């Protein structure tokens, strides 16, 4: 059974930073393709970033501001979010294939 637990969300002013963490259960974490998604109020869930091995990919709106990384020894994937904008406000979800975390709220005030 794969379980994902996110943390690190909160309230931050525009221009600020947050780092999200997602701890993943599972003995083969290092092989997982891990992703972050987000869902703003009234909108569909959207892709943010993914990491496969050392290869990363980002949606255009966060390129240059967000960085996805992983620590295989800690079974953890991170999302470093810098230069945050009010439009980044959403619930952020960690994803591994068909498995999802419970989400963590990120609110960016203007």
TAURVEN-V201143 format. One line per field, one symbol per residue. ss: DSSP state (2 for helix, 1 for strand, 0 for the rest). psi: psi as a letter, one per 40 degrees, with the letter a starting at -180 (. if undefined). Layout:
ss = ???
psi = ???
This chain:
ss = 00011110011110000111111100002220011111100000011111110011110222000111111222011111100002220111111100110001111110
psi = hhihhiieiahiiheaiihiihhhihefdeeihiihiihiheiihihdiihhbehiiiideehedihhiihddefhiihhhifiideehihhhihgbehiaeihhhhhi.
